[in-house]
Amino acid sequence: MKGSLLVISLLLFKSHSLVGQNIPGLSYCLLFDSNLEKEAFQNSSNNDCNPLIFLLAYDPRIDSVRYTNVRNELFAYAQKLQTKRSKFKDESKFLRYVFYDVHKKYLKHYKHSETFSNIFSNREYNCVSGTALYACLLSQLGYRPNIYETRYHIFLTVTLDSGDCILFEATDPAHGFVNDFEKVEERVASYLENEAEEVTKQESLSAPFNKDIVFKSISLHELAALHYYNVAVDFINQENYYEAFRVLKKAHLLYPDSKRIQDFITYTHLKYESELSSAF
């Protein structure tokens, strides 16, 4: 999520065929971009619903067949990683191998604004999608990754049975695996220092409602919500408040406790309704 609220996106989003009723107002508007996405949200209250589907379903190119293929690909890759596990003397060394092998295979090109599906189509990623990929794979390997949200960034840690804490920084292919406790603390402190500086100096969409520091542990479902949130921010930067509102409503369903998602829903609602009023 580095800089995702600071830089105006130059990406042009193609209009999607919407699965639902197209209405001009926003008070009850929730339209889906694919049947897969619609089915995913219909089952969102099911605790067994795989969060991977929410990371992929936004992309209208991803149908149920493609989703199944990606899910199977990741499962097969996790199984391949698992076969290497016995070759390492301790968990830390195995996780180091996992970190760099994932980068070598999937995370080849960092892009400021990218969706999760682009990892599989062209190996492009950002901090949200890269962290989500690690979280999915680590979960399949039997770990319980701790995902952390800040206002400008996402990262994760893994706590081993030995008590050691390992940090995965998806956007740092050379030094993103941190397994020294003091260095982990230093890396987290640097995230918070950067956040405090950016919130203080930026007069932009980074903090339209408040300047509170964000630092909390989130679930993979909530990370999927922040994936939607990032997409919405790109739409806001394009002043496309209708699309931003639609995306934010879906983010809210996955992460109803997020204050900033709620704030941006209010913001985009007001902006779009204002546009409607001025058009008539």
N, C-alpha and C positions, 0 to 999 in steps of 0.2 A: 504494500500500500504506500510505499515511499513516494511522496510528492503527489499522490493521486488527487489531492485536493488543491494543489498549488499551481499546476500547469494546465493550461487550456488544451484539451485533447484535440488533435487534428484528424482523428479518425472519423470517417463518414460511415454511419450505420445505415445499412439498407433497411428499408421498411419491411416488416415481417407480415406474413399472413396470420391474422389473429384468430385464435380459437375462442370464440365467445361473441358477445353482442357489442358492436361498436357504438358507443354513446358519447356525446360531447361533454357531459358533465363528469365530475370525478368523485362524487360523494360515495358511490358504490361501485366504482369501476375497478375491475380486476380481470384483465384479459390475458390470456396465455399465448405464448408464441409457438407452441407445438402441442400435439396430443400427449407427447411424453411428459411435458411440463404440467399439463392439466392433470394427468393421472397421478403424477408425483405429489402435487399439492392436495389432491383429493385424499391421499393416503398419508399426509404429513403428520397427522396425529398418532400414527402407528409408530411406536418406539423402535420397531424393527426395520423401519424404512431406511434404506441405505443412503447416507448423505451424499454419496457419489452421484446419485441421480440428480440432485439439486445443483451440483457443480457443473453438470453437463446439459441439463434440460433447457437452460436459457437459449442455447444455440439452436435455431430452428433446423439446422442441418443434422442434428442428432435425433434420430428416431429410435424406437425401441431396439431395433437390430444393431445399430451403431453403439448404443449404450451397452448392450449385452457384450458386444465385441470388446469395448474398452474395459468393461468390468472383468471379463475373462482374461484379457491381456495383462491387467494388473495382478490378477490372482496368479497367473502363470509366472509372472516376473517375481512376485513375492515367494512363490515356491522355489524358484531358482535361487533366490537369495538365501532361502532357508537351507538349501543343500550345502551352502558354503559355511554355514555357522560353526560346524564342528571343527573347522580348520583354524579357528581363532582361539587363543588361550583365554581371552576374557571378553565380556560383552562390549566393553568400550572399543576394543579393536574391531569387533564385528560391526558395530554401529558406524565406525569411521569408514569401513569398507562400503557399507550401505550408502552413506552420505555421498561419497565420491562416485560410486557406481551409478546412482540415480542421476547425478549431474551429467555424467558422461553419456548416459543413455537418453535422457529426456530433457534436461534443463540446459539447453545449449545457447539460447539467445535471450538475454534479459531485455524486456520491453516495458516501458513505463505503464502502458495500458494494455493489458492482455486478459483474455478470458481463459478459463481452465481448459476448454476444448482445444485451444491452440497448442497446448503442450503436445497433443497427439497428432495434430495436422502439420505443424511446422517447427516443433520443439522450442517455441517461444513461451516465456513465462514472466510473471512478476512475483512480488513477495507473497501475495495472497494465494495465487495458483500454485506456486512452488511449495509453499508451506502445506497447502491442502494435499498435494501429491505425497509429500513425506508423511503426513498424518495418516493418510489412507494406507500406505504401505507399512508403516510401523504398526498400525493397528492389526493388519493381517499377519504380521510377524509376532504378534502376541504382546506388544508393548502398549503402554497407556500414555500416549504423548500428551503433554500439557501445552495447549495452544494459548498464546498470549496476544491480546489485542492492545495496541496503543492507537492514538489518533492517526499516526502517519505510518505505522508499520505493523507487521505480523511476524511472529517467530514462534518456535516451539522448543520445549525441553523434554528430556526423558530422564526419569529418576530410576536408577538401577537398584536391584536388591541390596547391593553393597552400600547404598546411600549416595553414591556418586551421581552428580547431576551433569547432563550433557546438553549443550545447546546446539540447535540446528538453525543456521542462518542461510536460508535458501538463496539469497541474492549475492552471497559471497562464495563463489565456486572454489577459490583458493584457500581461504581461511575460515570458512563458515562452520566447520566442525570444531566446537570448543568443549574440551573435557576437563579443563582445570577449573576448580571451583572459584578461585579468585578471578580468573579471566572471564568466567561466566558472569560473575557479579559486575565486573567492569563493563562487559558488553551490554548488559541490561541497563546499567547506569548511563551508558552513552546514549541508549535509545531515549531514556527519559529526559536527559539533558537536551537532546536534539528537539524533543517534543516541546519542552518548555520554551526554548528559543524560538521555534517556529510559531507557536501559538502567540507569543508576545509580539513578534515583529510583522506577522502577516495580516494584511487587511484584505482578506479574500474569503472564499467559501470554506476555508479551513476552519473557521470558527464564527459562523454567522449569528449564533445564539448565545454562546458562552465560551469561556476560555479555560474550562476545566481540563486538567490532565486526565487522559484515559489510560488506564493500565489494569487489565483484568483477565482472568482465565476464562476461556470460552470453549464450547463444545465444537465438534466438527460440523454439526448442523448450523450453529451460529456463525462459523467461519464461512459456510456456504451463503449465509445471509449477507455477510460482508462482501462476498463476491458479487452478489446482486447490487449491493450498495455502491461498489466501485463502478459498476456499469452505469448506475443512476447518476453518479457524479460526472461521468463523461457526457451524459445527456444534458445535465445542468450547465456544464461548461459550454455546450452548444446552444443553450437557451431553449432546449426542447423539453419543456416542463411537463408536457403530457406524457411522453415516454418515461421521463424520470419518475413521475408519480406512480405509473404502473409498476415499474421495477421495484420501487421502494415499498409498495404495498406487499409485494411478494417477499421482500427482505424482512418486513415486519412479521409476517406469518412464521418465519423461521427463527426470528430473534426479537420477540415482542418486548423484551426488557431494554433494548438498546435506545438510549436517550437520543443519540444523534440520528438514528434512523427515524424516530418519531418526529424530531425537529425538522428534518428535511422533508418528511411527508407534509407537514404543515406549510413549509416554505414553498414547495412545488405546487401544492394545492392552491394557495393564494395567488401565486404567479400565473398559473394557468387560468384560473377563474377571472383574473384581471384581464388576461388576453381575450377571453371570451366576451367580457363586458365591453371592451373597447372595440370589438369587432362588430357589434350590433348598434 
